[in-house]
């Protein structure tokens, strides 16, 4: 209410003051504002209760939705008999028993280098060396320079193979505890690492193979290092696949080697290896010692061998190859092996590069145990019977410059065979292999122990082999825990919602107290909606089903209860019937296939009408309360504004009346004073 110049209201009359106006306003507010505020409080209470009610409906609906969902009834659990395998089973996998006979588990390739070292950074070799190996269909030649440290060699192997092969250092103990390990990154036969000389074939044809006499042969180094040729015989059936033929050829070669005493022990100690290619449809023949491997015969190509010698797989087939030799008279002395070569006496002023290369090669070729020749582009090639050659310049600048121009480092160079015997001494600790197993009697092979492609929804983790005649058994059974848990939560939420609805819609005849939604049909209809499930049945006669069959009952007070043992028995005895009663089923009526809703799908649809979508009943009730609240606030603001205007005007009128009264009083007081003075004078 405005004050300002009216702040002296009532001074003249002692009646027309603000106390009087406030009393009048409070009377008007009691009749006009208070009823609106009570309605607003009631509206707020309804909105608060509606939020809780909606939440309770949504909670019970979350469980009816689960029970109405087909996937809820596809839960599976598994039990494994034995320790050889772990199994993960996803929903919907058929209930069954799976028998697994595990012949071998997949392994990675583990190899140790025989030489041991005092420290991780110890010098690996004082001579240049080459490490040759083949894995995953690719050849690698690792150039190890003289003076490289052990840890540098390990990292070099890892880097050059893009981590397909891992070079690691293991501390084994002793005075020289550190040892280089060369291992495959992954499991499976295709990850096997073949060191030394190797010949690998392409895919072998399918169908019948008839190999005999001189059709196919292999030439390998014997235990004493001498080359020996073995003829291979093989006959397969017309329905053989490429993998079958590859495996059969592998076994035939292994048998031929085992049958010849000249190769005794070479397969067992890993010096000779016969393996399958990455896809199991080709063959690999390997000599870890580095000796040449050869294949021959009229049908070698038919068996996938396009190359006949392992030397074709080497990028550098010679021990030393120089840069093109310079033309003209050369200076300097270079010692090859133990023989010093004075270049000034070997070369001539008018010689071409090729002339000088021929002259130098001829001089080297005269050294015992060494072989040399020149190429047309002026390079010198050097090989050695021992697999090693030493090339050292004299201690003067001309000699050092001459060797540098050759592109050759000072020192000794060894081929793989020499390096294997003297330095690497590689020993296979564990050969990479595939997992081989029978799945319900069907033989299978996989490169990994984690297998998820045998049957949809089943993942196997092979841990160990099984004993013959004692397979691992995987029992795939129904898992009803999701159903039982959802029903348990449904019963709890049903009781909570029922109690809430009763509280909101109650009316006490004695106290005349009513719930905030007493008389609201949308809220009152929730209870009958919930109770529809008790009248729901499926089937007829002795096949008639109701909730009671599944342990769900309600007492005289409307409280629902669940007997889980009854529920479990019902689920175990007729799981399909339970699914149909809860979720629904397909049936044929009048030659049309239709879906019949189960009890929880029916209830879920009814609850959806309450809370799902913009036109759901509780959503519309919420919007109605929001509009009502807005209208009540507007009405209250209007009523307050009207009273403000009314009593501002009243205050102004009271001020005017009060002024008139004050002036009249002042005039009366003046007359009274004159009368009083006149009376006093007369008494004198």
C-alpha positions as CSV (number, residue, x, y, z in Angstrom):
1,X,0.0,0.0,0.0
2,X,1.3,3.5,-0.9
3,X,2.2,5.8,2.1
4,X,4.2,9.0,1.1
5,X,2.3,12.1,2.0
6,X,-0.4,10.1,3.7
7,X,1.9,9.0,6.5
8,X,0.0,11.3,9.0
9,X,-3.3,9.5,8.3
10,X,-5.5,9.5,11.4
11,X,-4.0,12.5,13.2
12,X,-7.1,14.5,12.7
13,X,-9.7,11.9,13.6
14,X,-7.9,9.3,15.5
15,X,-10.2,6.9,13.7
16,X,-9.5,7.0,9.9
17,X,-6.0,5.5,10.3
18,X,-4.0,2.6,8.8
19,X,-5.0,0.2,11.5
20,X,-8.5,0.5,10.3
21,X,-7.5,0.0,6.6
22,X,-5.4,-3.1,7.5
23,X,-8.3,-4.6,9.3
24,X,-10.5,-4.0,6.4
25,X,-7.9,-5.5,4.0
26,X,-7.3,-8.6,6.0
27,X,-11.0,-9.2,6.0
28,X,-11.0,-9.0,2.1
29,X,-7.9,-11.1,1.9
30,X,-9.5,-13.8,4.0
31,X,-12.4,-14.0,1.6
32,X,-10.6,-13.5,-1.7
33,X,-6.9,-14.4,-1.3
34,X,-6.8,-17.2,1.3
35,X,-9.1,-19.5,-0.8
36,X,-6.8,-19.1,-3.8
37,X,-3.7,-19.9,-1.6
38,X,-5.4,-23.0,-0.2
39,X,-6.2,-24.1,-3.7
40,X,-2.5,-23.5,-4.7
41,X,-1.3,-25.5,-1.7
42,X,-3.7,-28.3,-2.7
43,X,-2.4,-28.1,-6.3
44,X,1.2,-28.3,-5.1
45,X,0.4,-31.3,-3.0
46,X,-1.2,-33.0,-5.9
47,X,1.8,-32.3,-8.2
48,X,4.2,-33.6,-5.6
49,X,2.1,-36.7,-5.1
50,X,1.7,-37.2,-8.8
51,X,5.5,-37.2,-9.3
52,X,5.7,-40.0,-6.7
53,X,2.8,-41.8,-8.2
54,X,4.2,-41.6,-11.7
55,X,7.5,-42.9,-10.5
56,X,5.8,-45.8,-8.8
57,X,3.9,-46.7,-12.0
58,X,7.1,-46.4,-14.1
59,X,8.9,-48.7,-11.7
60,X,6.3,-51.5,-11.9
61,X,6.1,-51.0,-15.6
62,X,9.9,-51.6,-15.9
63,X,9.3,-55.1,-14.6
64,X,6.2,-55.8,-16.7
65,X,8.2,-54.7,-19.7
66,X,10.9,-57.2,-18.9
67,X,8.4,-59.9,-18.3
68,X,6.7,-59.0,-21.6
69,X,10.0,-59.1,-23.5
70,X,10.8,-62.4,-25.3
71,X,14.5,-62.1,-24.5
72,X,13.8,-62.5,-20.8
73,X,13.0,-66.1,-21.4
74,X,16.1,-66.8,-23.3
75,X,18.5,-66.7,-20.3
76,X,21.1,-69.4,-20.3
77,X,23.6,-70.8,-17.8
78,X,26.4,-73.3,-18.3
79,X,28.2,-75.9,-16.2
80,X,31.5,-77.4,-17.3
81,X,32.4,-80.9,-16.2
82,X,36.2,-80.9,-16.0
83,X,38.9,-78.3,-16.0
84,X,40.0,-78.4,-19.6
85,X,37.7,-75.6,-20.9
86,X,35.7,-72.5,-19.9
87,X,32.5,-71.6,-21.7
88,X,30.5,-68.4,-22.1
89,X,26.9,-68.9,-23.2
90,X,24.8,-66.0,-24.5
91,X,21.0,-65.8,-24.4
92,X,19.0,-68.0,-26.7
93,X,21.5,-70.8,-27.2
94,X,19.6,-74.1,-27.4
95,X,19.6,-76.1,-24.2
96,X,22.0,-79.0,-24.8
97,X,25.1,-80.9,-23.7
98,X,28.3,-80.2,-25.6
99,X,31.1,-82.8,-25.7
100,X,34.6,-81.6,-26.2
101,X,37.6,-83.9,-26.8
102,X,40.7,-81.6,-26.8
103,X,43.7,-83.2,-28.4
104,X,46.0,-80.1,-28.3
105,X,45.7,-76.5,-27.2
106,X,47.1,-73.6,-29.3
107,X,50.6,-72.5,-28.4
108,X,53.0,-69.7,-29.4
109,X,56.5,-70.3,-30.6
110,X,59.2,-70.0,-28.0
111,X,62.9,-70.1,-28.9
112,X,66.1,-69.5,-27.0
113,X,69.5,-68.3,-28.2
114,X,72.1,-70.6,-26.7
115,X,74.7,-68.0,-26.0
116,X,74.4,-66.3,-22.5
117,X,75.5,-62.9,-21.5
118,X,76.6,-61.1,-18.3
119,X,74.5,-58.0,-18.8
120,X,71.6,-56.8,-20.9
121,X,73.9,-54.4,-22.7
122,X,76.7,-56.9,-23.2
123,X,78.1,-57.1,-26.8
124,X,76.1,-59.7,-28.7
125,X,78.8,-60.4,-31.3
126,X,82.1,-59.0,-32.5
127,X,81.3,-60.1,-36.1
128,X,78.6,-59.1,-38.6
129,X,75.9,-61.8,-38.6
130,X,72.6,-62.5,-40.3
131,X,69.6,-64.1,-38.6
132,X,67.2,-65.7,-41.1
133,X,63.7,-66.9,-40.3
134,X,60.3,-67.3,-41.8
135,X,56.9,-66.7,-40.1
136,X,53.4,-66.0,-41.2
137,X,54.3,-66.3,-44.9
138,X,57.1,-63.8,-44.8
139,X,60.9,-64.2,-44.9
140,X,63.1,-62.0,-42.6
141,X,66.9,-61.4,-42.8
142,X,68.0,-59.5,-39.6
143,X,71.4,-57.9,-40.2
144,X,73.2,-57.9,-36.8
145,X,76.3,-55.6,-36.9
146,X,79.4,-56.3,-35.0
147,X,79.4,-54.6,-31.6
148,X,75.6,-54.5,-31.1
149,X,74.4,-55.0,-27.6
150,X,72.1,-57.8,-26.5
151,X,69.2,-55.5,-25.8
152,X,69.7,-53.8,-29.2
153,X,69.4,-57.1,-31.0
154,X,66.2,-58.0,-29.1
155,X,64.7,-54.6,-30.1
156,X,65.9,-55.0,-33.7
157,X,64.1,-58.3,-34.1
158,X,60.9,-56.8,-32.7
159,X,61.1,-53.7,-34.9
160,X,62.0,-55.5,-38.1
161,X,59.1,-57.8,-37.8
162,X,56.6,-55.1,-36.8
163,X,56.2,-57.0,-33.5
164,X,55.0,-60.2,-35.2
165,X,58.1,-61.7,-33.6
166,X,59.2,-60.5,-30.2
167,X,62.8,-60.4,-29.1
168,X,63.0,-60.5,-25.3
169,X,65.7,-60.9,-22.7
170,X,65.2,-63.5,-20.0
171,X,67.3,-63.7,-16.8
172,X,67.9,-67.3,-16.2
173,X,70.6,-67.1,-13.5
174,X,74.2,-68.1,-13.2
175,X,77.3,-66.2,-13.9
176,X,76.0,-65.2,-17.4
177,X,72.3,-64.9,-16.5
178,X,70.9,-63.1,-19.6
179,X,69.6,-64.9,-22.6
180,X,67.9,-63.8,-25.8
181,X,64.4,-65.3,-26.5
182,X,62.8,-65.1,-29.9
183,X,59.0,-65.7,-29.6
184,X,55.9,-65.4,-31.7
185,X,53.4,-62.8,-30.7
186,X,50.4,-65.0,-31.2
187,X,49.4,-68.7,-31.0
188,X,48.7,-71.1,-33.9
189,X,50.9,-73.1,-36.3
190,X,50.9,-70.1,-38.8
191,X,52.9,-68.2,-36.1
192,X,55.6,-70.8,-36.0
193,X,59.1,-69.3,-36.5
194,X,61.3,-71.3,-38.9
195,X,65.0,-70.4,-38.6
196,X,67.6,-71.1,-41.2
197,X,66.9,-72.5,-44.7
198,X,63.3,-73.1,-45.9
199,X,61.2,-73.8,-48.9
200,X,57.5,-73.1,-48.8
201,X,54.9,-74.1,-51.2
202,X,51.6,-72.6,-52.4
203,X,48.2,-74.1,-52.0
204,X,48.0,-77.9,-52.8
205,X,45.2,-78.9,-55.1
206,X,42.2,-80.8,-53.8
207,X,41.0,-84.1,-55.0
208,X,43.0,-87.3,-55.3
209,X,46.8,-87.4,-55.2
210,X,48.8,-90.3,-56.5
211,X,52.5,-89.7,-55.8
212,X,55.0,-92.5,-56.4
213,X,58.5,-93.3,-57.6
214,X,60.2,-90.1,-58.8
215,X,57.0,-87.9,-58.8
216,X,58.2,-86.0,-55.8
217,X,61.5,-85.9,-53.8
218,X,63.1,-83.8,-51.1
219,X,66.9,-83.2,-50.6
220,X,68.0,-82.5,-47.1
221,X,71.3,-82.5,-45.1
222,X,71.8,-85.6,-43.0
223,X,73.0,-85.7,-39.4
224,X,76.6,-85.5,-40.8
225,X,75.8,-82.6,-43.1
226,X,75.8,-84.6,-46.4
227,X,72.9,-84.0,-48.9
228,X,70.5,-86.9,-49.4
229,X,67.4,-87.2,-51.5
230,X,64.2,-89.0,-50.3
231,X,61.4,-90.0,-52.6
232,X,58.0,-89.4,-51.2
233,X,55.0,-91.7,-51.9
234,X,51.4,-90.6,-51.2
235,X,47.9,-91.6,-52.2
236,X,44.7,-89.7,-51.2
237,X,41.0,-90.1,-52.0
238,X,39.1,-88.2,-54.6
239,X,37.1,-86.2,-52.0
240,X,40.2,-84.9,-50.2
241,X,40.3,-81.2,-49.6
242,X,43.4,-79.0,-49.9
243,X,43.9,-79.1,-46.1
244,X,43.5,-82.9,-46.1
245,X,46.1,-83.2,-48.9
246,X,48.6,-80.8,-47.1
247,X,48.3,-82.8,-43.9
248,X,48.7,-86.1,-45.7
249,X,51.8,-84.8,-47.5
250,X,53.3,-83.5,-44.3
251,X,52.8,-86.9,-42.6
252,X,54.3,-88.7,-45.6
253,X,57.5,-86.6,-45.5
254,X,57.8,-87.0,-41.7
255,X,57.5,-90.8,-42.1
256,X,60.1,-90.9,-44.8
257,X,62.6,-88.9,-42.7
258,X,61.9,-91.0,-39.6
259,X,62.5,-94.2,-41.6
260,X,66.0,-93.1,-42.7
261,X,68.7,-93.5,-40.0
262,X,70.8,-90.9,-41.7
263,X,68.4,-88.3,-40.4
264,X,68.0,-89.8,-36.9
265,X,67.1,-87.2,-34.2
266,X,66.9,-84.3,-36.6
267,X,63.1,-84.0,-36.3
268,X,63.1,-84.6,-32.5
269,X,65.7,-81.8,-31.8
270,X,64.1,-79.4,-34.2
271,X,66.9,-79.2,-36.8
272,X,64.4,-80.4,-39.4
273,X,60.8,-79.1,-39.4
274,X,57.9,-80.0,-41.6
275,X,54.9,-77.7,-41.1
276,X,51.8,-76.4,-42.6
277,X,51.3,-72.9,-44.1
278,X,49.1,-70.2,-42.6
279,X,45.8,-71.6,-43.9
280,X,46.8,-75.2,-43.5
281,X,46.7,-75.8,-47.2
282,X,50.4,-75.6,-48.1
283,X,53.7,-77.2,-46.9
284,X,56.9,-75.8,-45.3
285,X,60.2,-77.7,-45.2
286,X,62.8,-76.2,-43.0
287,X,66.4,-76.9,-42.0
288,X,67.2,-74.9,-38.9
289,X,70.9,-75.5,-39.3
290,X,70.8,-73.4,-42.5
291,X,71.6,-76.2,-45.0
292,X,70.0,-76.0,-48.4
293,X,66.6,-77.6,-48.8
294,X,65.5,-78.8,-52.3
295,X,62.4,-80.4,-53.8
296,X,62.1,-82.1,-57.1
297,X,60.1,-84.5,-59.3
298,X,57.5,-84.2,-62.0
299,X,54.7,-83.4,-59.6
300,X,56.5,-80.9,-57.3
301,X,54.6,-78.0,-58.9
302,X,51.3,-79.9,-58.5
303,X,52.1,-80.0,-54.8
304,X,52.5,-76.2,-54.6
305,X,56.2,-75.9,-55.0
306,X,57.1,-73.3,-57.6
307,X,60.6,-73.0,-56.4
308,X,63.0,-76.0,-56.1
309,X,65.6,-74.6,-53.6
310,X,65.6,-72.7,-50.4
311,X,68.3,-70.4,-51.8
312,X,65.6,-68.7,-53.8
313,X,64.1,-67.3,-50.6
314,X,67.3,-65.4,-49.6
315,X,67.7,-61.8,-50.6
316,X,71.5,-62.1,-50.2
317,X,72.7,-65.5,-51.3
318,X,76.4,-64.7,-51.0
319,X,78.5,-64.1,-47.9
320,X,80.0,-60.8,-49.1
321,X,79.0,-58.6,-52.1
322,X,81.0,-55.3,-52.5
323,X,80.0,-52.1,-54.2
324,X,81.3,-51.7,-57.8
325,X,85.1,-51.5,-57.7
326,X,86.7,-48.2,-58.8
327,X,88.5,-48.1,-62.2
328,X,92.2,-47.4,-62.6
329,X,95.1,-48.1,-60.4
330,X,94.0,-48.7,-56.8
331,X,96.1,-48.2,-53.7
332,X,96.0,-49.9,-50.3
333,X,96.3,-53.3,-48.8
334,X,93.4,-55.4,-47.7
335,X,93.8,-58.7,-45.8
336,X,91.3,-61.3,-46.9
337,X,91.3,-64.2,-44.4
338,X,95.0,-64.4,-43.6
339,X,96.3,-63.2,-47.0
340,X,97.2,-59.5,-47.6
341,X,96.2,-58.2,-51.1
342,X,98.2,-55.2,-52.4
343,X,95.7,-53.5,-54.7
344,X,98.4,-51.5,-56.4
345,X,99.9,-54.8,-57.7
346,X,96.6,-56.3,-58.7
347,X,95.0,-53.3,-60.5
348,X,96.2,-51.2,-63.5
349,X,95.9,-47.6,-64.5
350,X,93.8,-48.3,-67.6
351,X,91.6,-51.0,-66.0
352,X,87.8,-50.6,-66.0
353,X,85.8,-51.2,-62.9
354,X,85.0,-54.7,-64.3
355,X,88.7,-55.4,-65.0
356,X,89.7,-54.5,-61.4
357,X,86.8,-56.6,-60.0
358,X,88.0,-59.6,-62.0
359,X,91.6,-59.2,-60.9
360,X,90.6,-58.8,-57.2
361,X,88.2,-61.8,-57.4
362,X,90.9,-64.0,-59.1
363,X,93.3,-63.1,-56.3
364,X,90.7,-64.0,-53.6
365,X,89.7,-67.2,-55.4
366,X,93.3,-68.4,-55.0
367,X,93.0,-68.3,-51.2
368,X,92.3,-71.7,-49.8
369,X,88.7,-72.1,-48.7
370,X,87.5,-68.9,-50.4
371,X,85.5,-68.5,-53.6
372,X,85.1,-65.3,-55.5
373,X,83.8,-63.9,-58.8
374,X,83.1,-60.6,-60.4
375,X,79.8,-59.3,-61.8
376,X,79.3,-57.4,-65.0
377,X,78.7,-54.2,-63.0
378,X,82.1,-54.5,-61.3
379,X,81.1,-56.0,-57.9
380,X,83.1,-58.7,-56.1
381,X,81.3,-61.7,-54.6
382,X,83.0,-63.6,-51.8
383,X,82.0,-67.0,-50.3
384,X,83.7,-69.3,-47.9
385,X,83.7,-73.0,-47.3
386,X,83.6,-72.3,-43.5
387,X,80.8,-69.8,-43.8
388,X,83.1,-67.0,-42.5
389,X,85.5,-64.5,-44.0
390,X,87.7,-61.9,-42.4
391,X,88.3,-58.6,-44.4
392,X,90.6,-56.1,-42.7
393,X,92.4,-53.1,-44.2
394,X,96.0,-52.2,-43.4
395,X,96.5,-49.4,-40.9
396,X,96.8,-46.6,-43.4
397,X,94.4,-44.1,-44.9
398,X,94.6,-45.5,-48.5
399,X,93.7,-49.0,-47.3
400,X,90.9,-47.8,-45.2
401,X,89.5,-45.6,-47.9
402,X,89.7,-48.6,-50.4
403,X,87.7,-50.9,-48.1
404,X,85.2,-48.1,-47.4
405,X,84.7,-47.7,-51.2
406,X,83.9,-51.4,-51.3
407,X,81.0,-50.9,-48.9
408,X,82.3,-53.6,-46.6
409,X,82.9,-53.2,-42.8
410,X,86.2,-54.2,-41.4
411,X,86.1,-57.5,-39.5
412,X,84.6,-60.9,-39.9
413,X,81.3,-61.8,-41.6
414,X,79.5,-65.1,-41.0
415,X,76.7,-66.7,-42.9
416,X,73.7,-68.1,-41.1
417,X,75.0,-71.7,-40.8
418,X,78.2,-70.5,-39.2
419,X,76.3,-68.1,-36.9
420,X,73.9,-70.8,-35.9
421,X,76.7,-73.2,-34.9
422,X,78.9,-70.6,-33.2
423,X,76.6,-67.9,-31.9
424,X,72.8,-68.4,-32.1
425,X,72.6,-72.1,-31.2
426,X,68.9,-71.6,-31.4
427,X,66.8,-74.1,-29.5
428,X,63.0,-74.4,-29.8
429,X,61.5,-74.6,-26.4
430,X,57.8,-74.7,-27.5
431,X,56.6,-75.1,-31.1
432,X,53.7,-73.0,-32.2
433,X,50.6,-75.1,-32.9
434,X,46.9,-75.0,-33.5
435,X,44.3,-76.2,-31.1
436,X,42.8,-79.5,-32.3
437,X,39.6,-80.7,-30.8
438,X,36.4,-82.5,-31.5
439,X,33.1,-80.7,-31.0
440,X,30.3,-83.3,-30.5
441,X,32.4,-85.7,-32.5
442,X,33.3,-83.2,-35.3
443,X,37.1,-82.6,-35.6
444,X,38.1,-79.0,-35.7
445,X,41.3,-76.9,-35.7
446,X,41.8,-73.3,-34.6
447,X,44.9,-71.1,-34.2
448,X,43.7,-69.7,-30.9
449,X,42.4,-71.2,-27.6
450,X,39.6,-68.6,-27.6
451,X,37.0,-69.9,-30.0
452,X,33.8,-68.1,-30.8
453,X,33.0,-69.3,-34.3
454,X,32.0,-72.9,-33.8
455,X,28.4,-72.2,-32.8
456,X,26.5,-68.9,-32.5
457,X,26.4,-67.6,-28.9
458,X,29.0,-70.0,-27.6
459,X,32.6,-68.9,-26.7
460,X,35.1,-71.5,-25.6
461,X,38.4,-71.0,-23.8
462,X,40.5,-74.1,-24.1
463,X,42.8,-74.6,-21.1
464,X,44.3,-78.0,-21.4
465,X,43.9,-81.3,-23.2
466,X,41.5,-84.0,-22.2
467,X,42.2,-87.6,-21.5
468,X,41.2,-90.1,-24.2
469,X,37.6,-91.2,-23.6
470,X,37.1,-88.5,-20.9
471,X,35.7,-85.5,-22.8
472,X,34.9,-82.1,-21.2
473,X,31.1,-81.7,-21.0
474,X,29.4,-78.3,-21.2
475,X,25.8,-78.4,-19.9
476,X,23.8,-75.6,-21.3
477,X,20.6,-75.1,-19.3
478,X,17.9,-72.5,-18.8
479,X,18.6,-69.6,-16.5
480,X,15.3,-68.5,-14.9
481,X,16.9,-66.1,-12.4
482,X,16.0,-63.1,-14.5
483,X,12.4,-64.2,-14.6
484,X,12.3,-64.9,-10.9
485,X,14.0,-61.6,-10.0
486,X,11.7,-59.6,-12.3
487,X,8.6,-61.3,-10.7
488,X,9.9,-60.6,-7.2
489,X,10.5,-57.0,-8.0
490,X,7.1,-56.8,-9.7
491,X,5.3,-58.0,-6.6
492,X,7.2,-55.5,-4.4
493,X,6.4,-52.6,-6.8
494,X,2.8,-53.8,-7.1
495,X,2.3,-53.6,-3.3
496,X,4.0,-50.2,-3.1
497,X,1.9,-48.8,-6.0
498,X,-1.3,-50.2,-4.6
499,X,-0.6,-48.7,-1.2
500,X,0.2,-45.4,-2.8
501,X,-3.1,-45.4,-4.8
502,X,-5.1,-46.3,-1.7
503,X,-3.5,-43.4,0.2
504,X,-4.2,-40.9,-2.5
505,X,-7.8,-41.9,-3.2
506,X,-8.9,-42.8,0.4
507,X,-11.9,-41.2,2.2
508,X,-12.4,-41.7,6.0
509,X,-16.1,-41.6,6.8
510,X,-15.3,-40.9,10.5
511,X,-12.8,-38.2,10.1
512,X,-14.0,-37.0,6.7
513,X,-10.3,-36.9,5.6
514,X,-9.8,-37.6,1.9
515,X,-6.7,-38.3,-0.2
516,X,-5.6,-35.6,-2.6
517,X,-6.8,-37.5,-5.6
518,X,-10.1,-38.7,-4.0
519,X,-12.6,-38.4,-6.8
520,X,-10.0,-38.3,-9.6
521,X,-11.0,-41.1,-11.9
522,X,-7.6,-41.4,-13.6
523,X,-5.9,-42.2,-10.3
524,X,-8.7,-44.3,-8.9
525,X,-8.6,-46.5,-12.1
526,X,-5.1,-47.6,-11.4
527,X,-6.1,-50.1,-8.8
528,X,-8.7,-51.9,-11.1
529,X,-6.0,-51.8,-13.9
530,X,-3.6,-53.7,-11.7
531,X,-6.2,-56.2,-10.6
532,X,-6.9,-57.2,-14.1
533,X,-4.0,-59.7,-13.9
534,X,-5.9,-61.8,-11.4
535,X,-8.7,-62.3,-13.8
536,X,-6.4,-63.2,-16.6
537,X,-6.4,-66.8,-17.7
538,X,-5.0,-68.8,-20.6
539,X,-6.1,-72.1,-22.0
540,X,-9.1,-74.1,-20.9
541,X,-10.0,-77.2,-18.8
542,X,-7.1,-78.8,-17.0
543,X,-4.8,-76.6,-19.1
544,X,-6.3,-73.4,-17.7
545,X,-3.6,-71.2,-16.2
546,X,-3.6,-68.3,-13.9
547,X,-1.1,-66.4,-11.7
548,X,-1.8,-68.8,-8.8
549,X,-0.1,-71.6,-10.7
550,X,3.1,-69.6,-10.6
551,X,2.9,-68.8,-6.9
552,X,1.4,-65.3,-7.1
553,X,-1.6,-64.7,-4.8
554,X,-3.3,-61.7,-3.1
555,X,-4.8,-61.6,0.4
556,X,-8.0,-60.0,1.6
557,X,-6.1,-56.7,2.2
558,X,-5.0,-56.6,-1.4
559,X,-1.4,-57.4,-0.6
560,X,0.3,-59.6,-3.3
561,X,2.8,-62.3,-2.4
562,X,5.1,-64.7,-4.4
563,X,6.0,-68.3,-3.5
564,X,9.4,-68.6,-5.3
565,X,9.5,-72.4,-4.9
566,X,6.1,-72.8,-6.6
567,X,7.4,-70.4,-9.4
568,X,10.6,-72.4,-9.9
569,X,8.7,-75.7,-10.1
570,X,6.3,-74.2,-12.6
571,X,9.2,-72.8,-14.7
572,X,11.1,-76.1,-14.6
573,X,8.1,-78.3,-15.4
574,X,6.8,-76.2,-18.4
575,X,9.1,-73.4,-19.4
576,X,7.4,-72.8,-22.7
577,X,4.0,-72.7,-21.0
578,X,5.3,-70.1,-18.6
579,X,6.7,-68.0,-21.4
580,X,3.4,-68.1,-23.2
581,X,1.4,-67.2,-20.1
582,X,3.7,-64.3,-19.1
583,X,4.8,-63.0,-22.5
584,X,2.4,-64.3,-25.1
585,X,2.1,-66.8,-27.9
586,X,1.2,-67.1,-31.6
587,X,-2.0,-68.9,-32.5
588,X,-4.2,-69.4,-35.5
589,X,-7.7,-68.0,-35.7
590,X,-9.9,-68.1,-38.8
591,X,-6.9,-69.2,-40.8
592,X,-4.8,-66.2,-39.7
593,X,-1.9,-66.3,-37.4
594,X,-2.3,-63.8,-34.5
595,X,-0.4,-63.0,-31.4
596,X,-2.1,-63.5,-28.0
597,X,-0.7,-61.3,-25.3
598,X,0.4,-62.9,-22.1
599,X,-0.6,-61.5,-18.7
600,X,2.4,-59.2,-18.3
601,X,2.3,-57.9,-21.9
602,X,-1.4,-57.1,-21.4
603,X,-0.6,-55.3,-18.1
604,X,2.4,-53.5,-19.7
605,X,0.1,-52.1,-22.4
606,X,-2.4,-50.9,-19.8
607,X,0.4,-49.2,-17.7
608,X,1.7,-47.6,-20.9
609,X,-1.6,-45.8,-21.2
610,X,-0.9,-44.2,-17.8
611,X,2.7,-43.0,-18.3
612,X,4.0,-43.4,-21.9
613,X,3.6,-40.6,-24.4
614,X,2.2,-37.1,-24.3
615,X,-1.4,-38.3,-24.3
616,X,-1.0,-40.7,-21.3
617,X,-3.5,-40.2,-18.5
618,X,-1.0,-39.2,-15.8
619,X,0.8,-36.9,-18.3
620,X,-2.5,-35.2,-19.1
621,X,-3.2,-34.9,-15.3
622,X,0.2,-33.4,-14.8
623,X,-0.5,-30.8,-17.5
624,X,-3.9,-30.1,-16.1
625,X,-2.4,-29.4,-12.6
626,X,0.3,-27.2,-14.2
627,X,-2.4,-25.1,-16.0
628,X,-4.4,-24.9,-12.8
629,X,-1.4,-23.8,-10.9
630,X,-0.7,-21.1,-13.5
631,X,-4.3,-19.9,-13.4
632,X,-4.4,-19.8,-9.6
633,X,-1.2,-17.7,-9.5
634,X,-2.7,-15.3,-12.1
635,X,-6.0,-15.0,-10.1
636,X,-4.0,-14.4,-6.9
637,X,-1.9,-11.7,-8.6
638,X,-5.1,-10.1,-10.0
639,X,-6.9,-10.2,-6.6
640,X,-3.8,-8.6,-4.9
641,X,-3.6,-5.9,-7.5
642,X,-7.3,-5.2,-7.1
643,X,-7.0,-4.9,-3.3
644,X,-3.9,-2.7,-3.7
645,X,-5.9,-0.4,-5.9
646,X,-9.0,-0.4,-3.6
647,X,-7.1,0.3,-0.4
648,X,-4.8,2.9,-2.0
649,X,-8.0,4.8,-3.0
650,X,-9.4,4.2,0.5
651,X,-6.3,5.6,2.1
652,X,-6.5,8.7,-0.1
653,X,-10.2,9.2,0.8
654,X,-9.5,8.7,4.5
655,X,-6.7,11.3,4.3
656,X,-9.2,13.8,2.8
657,X,-11.8,13.1,5.4
658,X,-9.2,13.2,8.1
659,X,-8.1,16.7,6.9
660,X,-11.7,18.0,7.0
661,X,-12.2,16.6,10.4
662,X,-8.9,18.2,11.6
663,X,-9.9,21.6,10.3
664,X,-13.4,21.4,11.8
665,X,-11.8,20.4,15.1
666,X,-9.4,23.3,14.9
667,X,-12.3,25.7,14.3
668,X,-14.2,24.3,17.1
669,X,-11.3,24.6,19.4
670,X,-10.9,28.3,18.5
671,X,-14.6,29.0,19.2
672,X,-14.3,27.1,22.5
673,X,-11.4,29.2,23.5
674,X,-13.3,32.4,22.8
675,X,-16.3,31.0,24.8
676,X,-14.0,30.0,27.7
677,X,-12.4,33.4,27.7
678,X,-15.8,35.2,27.7
679,X,-17.0,33.1,30.6
680,X,-13.9,34.0,32.5
681,X,-14.3,37.7,31.9
682,X,-18.0,37.6,33.1
683,X,-16.9,36.1,36.4
684,X,-14.7,39.0,37.1
